[in-house]
Amino acid sequence: MLPGFGQCLPPQVIRGGRLCRVSRLRAKRLTLARSGDLIAERDPLRPAGRLLRQGDMDASYIDLADSSHLEFDYLRWIRIVLHAARARRVVHVGGGACTLARALAAEDPGGRQEVCEIDADVLALAREHLGLRRAPGLRVRVAEGRAFVAGQDSATWDAVVVDAFVTATVPRSLITAEALADVARIAPLALINVLDNRAARDVRTIGAGLATAYPRVWALGGRAGNTILAGAVAELDLDGIAARAAADPSPARLTRPEAMALRLAGTAPLRDEDVSSEV
Protein backbone atom coordinates (compact mmCIF):
# COMPACT_ATOMS: atom_id res chain seq x y z
CA MET A 1 0.00 0.00 0.00
CA LEU A 2 1.10 3.55 -0.65
CA PRO A 3 1.03 6.24 2.02
CA GLY A 4 -2.08 8.36 2.31
CA PHE A 5 -2.03 12.12 1.92
CA GLY A 6 -3.64 14.84 -0.15
CA GLN A 7 -3.10 14.67 -3.89
CA CYS A 8 -4.08 16.22 -7.20
CA LEU A 9 -5.04 14.09 -10.15
CA PRO A 10 -2.44 13.06 -12.74
CA PRO A 11 -3.23 13.79 -16.39
CA GLN A 12 -4.33 10.24 -17.15
CA VAL A 13 -7.03 10.39 -14.44
CA ILE A 14 -8.49 13.82 -15.14
CA ARG A 15 -11.22 14.02 -17.74
CA GLY A 16 -11.87 17.68 -18.39
CA GLY A 17 -10.74 18.83 -14.96
CA ARG A 18 -7.81 20.99 -13.90
CA LEU A 19 -4.37 20.19 -12.58
CA CYS A 20 -2.67 22.16 -9.85
CA ARG A 21 -0.54 24.95 -11.29
CA VAL A 22 2.68 23.25 -10.17
CA SER A 23 2.06 20.42 -12.63
CA ARG A 24 3.06 22.80 -15.41
CA LEU A 25 6.55 22.94 -13.92
CA ARG A 26 7.47 19.34 -14.61
CA ALA A 27 9.91 20.23 -17.40
CA LYS A 28 11.80 22.56 -15.03
CA ARG A 29 11.64 20.54 -11.85
CA LEU A 30 14.60 20.77 -9.47
CA THR A 31 14.85 17.61 -7.38
CA LEU A 32 16.01 18.02 -3.78
CA ALA A 33 15.63 14.44 -2.54
CA ARG A 34 14.10 11.05 -3.33
CA SER A 35 12.84 8.32 -1.04
CA GLY A 36 11.26 5.46 -2.95
CA ASP A 37 8.54 7.00 -5.09
CA LEU A 38 8.50 10.15 -2.93
CA ILE A 39 10.24 13.19 -4.43
CA ALA A 40 10.88 16.62 -2.89
CA GLU A 41 11.29 19.39 -5.47
CA ARG A 42 12.04 23.11 -5.56
CA ASP A 43 9.65 25.35 -7.48
CA PRO A 44 11.76 27.30 -10.03
CA LEU A 45 9.07 29.98 -10.27
CA ARG A 46 8.77 30.53 -6.52
CA PRO A 47 12.14 30.44 -4.67
CA ALA A 48 10.62 29.38 -1.34
CA GLY A 49 8.20 26.90 -2.91
CA ARG A 50 8.64 23.19 -2.22
CA LEU A 51 6.65 20.37 -3.78
CA LEU A 52 6.22 16.82 -2.49
CA ARG A 53 5.35 14.30 -5.18
CA GLN A 54 4.49 10.63 -5.09
CA GLY A 55 4.97 9.00 -8.45
CA ASP A 56 2.88 11.02 -10.91
CA MET A 57 0.91 12.77 -8.18
CA ASP A 58 1.39 16.26 -6.74
CA ALA A 59 0.94 15.50 -3.04
CA SER A 60 1.83 18.67 -1.10
CA TYR A 61 3.13 22.17 -1.75
CA ILE A 62 4.50 24.56 0.85
CA ASP A 63 5.95 28.06 0.65
CA LEU A 64 8.75 28.12 3.23
CA ALA A 65 8.52 31.91 3.42
CA ASP A 66 4.73 32.09 3.74
CA SER A 67 2.96 29.16 5.38
CA SER A 68 -0.42 30.81 4.76
CA HIS A 69 0.03 30.33 0.99
CA LEU A 70 -2.04 27.41 -0.31
CA GLU A 71 -1.03 26.50 -3.84
CA PHE A 72 -3.59 23.72 -4.29
CA ASP A 73 -7.08 25.00 -5.01
CA TYR A 74 -8.89 22.33 -2.99
CA LEU A 75 -6.99 23.33 0.18
CA ARG A 76 -8.13 26.93 -0.28
CA TRP A 77 -11.70 25.69 -0.63
CA ILE A 78 -11.39 23.66 2.59
CA ARG A 79 -9.99 26.71 4.41
CA ILE A 80 -12.98 28.76 3.27
CA VAL A 81 -15.33 26.24 4.87
CA LEU A 82 -13.33 25.94 8.09
CA HIS A 83 -13.29 29.72 8.45
CA ALA A 84 -17.04 29.90 7.86
CA ALA A 85 -17.58 27.21 10.53
CA ARG A 86 -15.15 28.93 12.94
CA ALA A 87 -13.44 25.57 13.30
CA ARG A 88 -10.33 25.99 15.47
CA ARG A 89 -9.85 22.40 16.65
CA VAL A 90 -9.28 20.27 13.58
CA VAL A 91 -8.16 16.68 13.03
CA HIS A 92 -6.38 16.20 9.69
CA VAL A 93 -6.42 12.60 8.45
CA GLY A 94 -3.58 12.52 5.92
CA GLY A 95 -0.46 14.60 6.39
CA GLY A 96 2.10 14.96 3.64
CA ALA A 97 3.79 18.29 4.26
CA CYS A 98 0.90 19.25 6.57
CA THR A 99 0.27 22.33 4.43
CA LEU A 100 -3.27 23.17 5.51
CA ALA A 101 -2.62 22.43 9.18
CA ARG A 102 0.48 24.64 9.11
CA ALA A 103 -1.46 27.47 7.47
CA LEU A 104 -4.25 27.28 10.04
CA ALA A 105 -1.80 27.05 12.96
CA ALA A 106 0.11 30.09 11.69
CA GLU A 107 -3.03 32.23 11.56
CA ASP A 108 -4.42 30.89 14.86
CA PRO A 109 -1.66 29.63 17.19
CA GLY A 110 -4.25 29.31 19.96
CA GLY A 111 -6.21 26.75 17.96
CA ARG A 112 -5.41 23.07 17.66
CA GLN A 113 -4.39 21.25 14.49
CA GLU A 114 -3.77 17.52 14.93
CA VAL A 115 -2.33 15.70 11.90
CA CYS A 116 -2.38 11.91 11.46
CA GLU A 117 -0.01 10.60 8.77
CA ILE A 118 0.34 6.86 8.39
CA ASP A 119 3.76 6.88 6.70
CA ALA A 120 6.77 7.93 8.76
CA ASP A 121 8.88 8.35 5.59
CA VAL A 122 6.53 11.06 4.33
CA LEU A 123 6.93 13.06 7.52
CA ALA A 124 10.70 12.53 7.52
CA LEU A 125 10.97 13.98 4.02
CA ALA A 126 8.68 16.85 4.97
CA ARG A 127 10.80 17.66 8.00
CA GLU A 128 14.08 17.52 6.08
CA HIS A 129 13.10 19.32 2.89
CA LEU A 130 9.69 20.97 3.28
CA GLY A 131 10.22 22.91 6.47
CA LEU A 132 7.95 20.91 8.79
CA ARG A 133 8.78 22.06 12.33
CA ARG A 134 7.19 22.17 15.75
CA ALA A 135 4.82 25.13 16.00
CA PRO A 136 2.21 26.44 18.46
CA GLY A 137 -1.16 24.88 17.79
CA LEU A 138 0.23 22.12 15.56
CA ARG A 139 0.82 18.48 16.43
CA VAL A 140 1.91 15.90 13.89
CA ARG A 141 1.92 12.19 14.62
CA VAL A 142 2.47 8.91 12.80
CA ALA A 143 -0.95 7.34 13.14
CA GLU A 144 -3.74 5.68 11.19
CA GLY A 145 -6.59 8.15 10.99
CA ARG A 146 -9.52 5.89 11.78
CA ALA A 147 -7.81 4.46 14.85
CA PHE A 148 -7.02 7.98 16.07
CA VAL A 149 -10.62 9.11 15.62
CA ALA A 150 -11.86 6.01 17.46
CA GLY A 151 -9.72 6.97 20.45
CA GLN A 152 -11.13 10.49 20.80
CA ASP A 153 -13.80 11.54 23.27
CA SER A 154 -17.14 12.61 21.86
CA ALA A 155 -17.62 16.23 20.74
CA THR A 156 -13.97 17.17 21.33
CA TRP A 157 -13.19 18.58 17.86
CA ASP A 158 -14.71 21.23 15.60
CA ALA A 159 -13.96 19.46 12.33
CA VAL A 160 -12.29 16.45 10.75
CA VAL A 161 -10.58 16.87 7.37
CA VAL A 162 -9.93 13.66 5.44
CA ASP A 163 -7.26 14.25 2.80
CA ALA A 164 -5.79 10.78 2.48
CA PHE A 165 -5.23 8.57 -0.54
CA VAL A 166 -4.02 5.20 -1.71
CA THR A 167 -2.93 6.22 -5.22
CA ALA A 168 -5.97 8.28 -6.34
CA THR A 169 -8.59 6.78 -4.05
CA VAL A 170 -9.61 7.64 -0.50
CA PRO A 171 -8.90 4.53 1.61
CA ARG A 172 -12.18 2.65 1.84
CA SER A 173 -11.81 2.03 5.56
CA LEU A 174 -12.02 5.79 6.18
CA ILE A 175 -15.31 6.38 4.40
CA THR A 176 -17.60 3.51 5.45
CA ALA A 177 -20.83 4.41 7.21
CA GLU A 178 -19.36 3.13 10.46
CA ALA A 179 -16.16 5.16 10.10
CA LEU A 180 -18.10 8.33 9.29
CA ALA A 181 -20.45 7.77 12.22
CA ASP A 182 -17.37 7.85 14.43
CA VAL A 183 -16.21 11.08 12.77
CA ALA A 184 -19.64 12.60 13.47
CA ARG A 185 -19.34 11.47 17.08
CA ILE A 186 -16.25 13.62 17.66
CA ALA A 187 -16.90 16.60 15.32
CA PRO A 188 -19.95 18.43 13.89
CA LEU A 189 -18.23 18.98 10.54
CA ALA A 190 -16.45 16.56 8.20
CA LEU A 191 -14.67 17.57 5.00
CA ILE A 192 -13.40 14.92 2.58
CA ASN A 193 -11.20 15.57 -0.46
CA VAL A 194 -12.32 13.26 -3.25
CA LEU A 195 -10.62 12.75 -6.62
CA ASP A 196 -13.04 11.75 -9.32
CA ASN A 197 -13.93 12.04 -12.99
CA ARG A 198 -17.23 13.14 -14.53
CA ALA A 199 -18.87 9.83 -13.64
CA ALA A 200 -18.49 10.88 -9.95
CA ARG A 201 -18.87 7.36 -8.57
CA ASP A 202 -16.64 8.03 -5.57
CA VAL A 203 -18.34 11.38 -4.93
CA ARG A 204 -21.72 9.65 -4.77
CA THR A 205 -20.53 6.70 -2.68
CA ILE A 206 -18.70 8.84 -0.14
CA GLY A 207 -21.53 11.37 -0.11
CA ALA A 208 -23.97 8.56 0.66
CA GLY A 209 -21.78 7.55 3.59
CA LEU A 210 -21.71 11.10 4.91
CA ALA A 211 -25.50 11.26 4.63
CA THR A 212 -25.79 8.37 7.08
CA ALA A 213 -23.80 10.36 9.65
CA TYR A 214 -24.73 14.01 9.07
CA PRO A 215 -28.09 15.69 8.39
CA ARG A 216 -26.58 18.07 5.81
CA VAL A 217 -24.31 16.99 2.96
CA TRP A 218 -23.05 19.34 0.26
CA ALA A 219 -20.06 19.76 -2.03
CA LEU A 220 -17.53 22.22 -3.44
CA GLY A 221 -15.75 21.54 -6.71
CA GLY A 222 -16.12 21.18 -10.44
CA ARG A 223 -17.15 18.47 -12.85
CA ALA A 224 -13.93 16.51 -12.37
CA GLY A 225 -10.76 16.57 -10.31
CA ASN A 226 -10.95 17.56 -6.65
CA THR A 227 -14.34 17.73 -4.95
CA ILE A 228 -14.74 18.64 -1.29
CA LEU A 229 -17.62 16.74 0.29
CA ALA A 230 -18.98 18.25 3.49
CA GLY A 231 -21.10 16.68 6.19
CA ALA A 232 -22.44 19.11 8.77
CA VAL A 233 -24.65 19.09 11.83
CA ALA A 234 -25.32 22.84 11.89
CA GLU A 235 -26.42 25.14 9.10
CA LEU A 236 -23.51 27.15 7.73
CA ASP A 237 -23.53 30.30 5.63
CA LEU A 238 -23.59 28.48 2.31
CA ASP A 239 -24.22 31.70 0.39
CA GLY A 240 -21.02 33.18 1.84
CA ILE A 241 -19.06 29.99 1.24
CA ALA A 242 -20.32 29.83 -2.34
CA ALA A 243 -19.36 33.45 -3.00
CA ARG A 244 -15.85 33.05 -1.61
CA ALA A 245 -15.29 29.77 -3.46
CA ALA A 246 -16.52 31.33 -6.71
CA ALA A 247 -14.03 34.18 -6.23
CA ASP A 248 -11.08 31.82 -5.75
CA PRO A 249 -8.38 31.87 -8.47
CA SER A 250 -9.69 28.37 -9.30
CA PRO A 251 -13.44 28.88 -8.79
CA ALA A 252 -15.47 26.10 -7.21
CA ARG A 253 -19.20 25.54 -7.52
CA LEU A 254 -21.24 24.73 -4.41
CA THR A 255 -23.79 21.93 -4.67
CA ARG A 256 -26.37 22.53 -1.97
CA PRO A 257 -27.86 19.88 0.33
CA GLU A 258 -31.12 19.64 -1.61
CA ALA A 259 -29.30 19.05 -4.90
CA MET A 260 -26.90 16.60 -3.25
CA ALA A 261 -29.80 14.60 -1.84
CA LEU A 262 -31.16 14.17 -5.35
CA ARG A 263 -27.73 13.28 -6.67
CA LEU A 264 -27.20 10.66 -3.97
CA ALA A 265 -30.63 9.07 -4.26
CA GLY A 266 -30.31 5.34 -4.79
CA THR A 267 -26.59 5.23 -3.93
CA ALA A 268 -25.67 2.82 -1.15
CA PRO A 269 -22.93 3.76 1.31
CA LEU A 270 -20.00 1.48 1.93
CA ARG A 271 -20.15 -0.63 5.07
CA ASP A 272 -17.27 -2.15 7.02
CA GLU A 273 -18.33 -5.58 5.84
CA ASP A 274 -17.84 -4.42 2.23
CA VAL A 275 -14.28 -3.26 2.77
CA SER A 276 -11.24 -5.50 2.76
CA SER A 277 -8.45 -4.83 5.25
CA GLU A 278 -6.19 -1.92 4.30
CA VAL A 279 -2.81 -0.98 5.67
PyMOL commands that set and color helices and strands:
alter all, ss='L'
color gray80, all
select helices_A, chain A and resi 21-28+73-84+99-107+120-129+145-150+172-174+177-186+201-213+238-246+257-264+272-274
alter helices_A, ss='H'
color red, helices_A
select strands_A, chain A and resi 30-35+38-42+49-54+57-63+89-93+112-117+138-142+159-162+189-196+216-221+225-232+253-255
alter strands_A, ss='S'
color yellow, strands_A
deselect
rebuild
show_as cartoon
